[in-house]
């Protein structure tokens, strides 16, 4: 089964050439880091015109994985369809204007064999943007890779974290998709987001779960895994939608982080 794009032409360009050129330009605007491959990153998932400059920091950090065909665990929140659990979906391919990404079906089967909270519901994935918008960046940076798509519904992410951790293998990469606070005045959003980021940087999974981030459930799961494995988080970039739109009355916060082995 193929998961077709839901937000091409809305959150990002539908034309393949325009999309690739935009992603390449956003990545080129990020200063190059002399650092090894992170084990995980956090990236925003709004329209590229708003969050693309921040997202590019997270994905530029993944350049060391290029050509290595990693398994990418892509974790994000469900915005449109309420359900219980964490859905992998039944798909074997995800398509974007840049081509198709294969699902690591053997790894998905391992999760589903664990039982709840892992389910394979298709419906929550079909209209959802939180996973989809990260794929073009991954396609440009990594080239070839396979995907474990995990869409978080109503679930306890701190209970699910050990199960996800047990399924991770050396060389796997975790990408968490989340925006931060929503629709506050810019100065208020920055205060709220600073507190959220402080919790994340101190590996306070319960604190992340109490935040306003729409992806707080998958982010809390990553935070719990990072604490258990001794990963070190680092903030790469932060902005609000007001930085690109110029309207600072009601903004959304965006951050890019990387998580490194000690």
Secondary structure, 3 states (H helix, E strand, C coil): CEECCCCECCCECCCHHHHHHHHHHHHHCCCCCCCCCCCEEEECCCCHHHHHHHHHHHHHHHHHHCCCCCEEEEEEECCCCCCECEECCCCCEEEECCEEEEECHHHHHHHHHCCCCEECCCHHHHCCCCCHHHHHHHHHHHCCCEEEEEEECECCHHHHHHHHHHHCCCCCEEEEECCCCEEECHHHHHHHHHHHHHHHHCCCHHHHHCCCCCCHHHHHHHHHHHHHHCCEEEEEEEEECHHHHCCCCCEEEEEEEEEECC
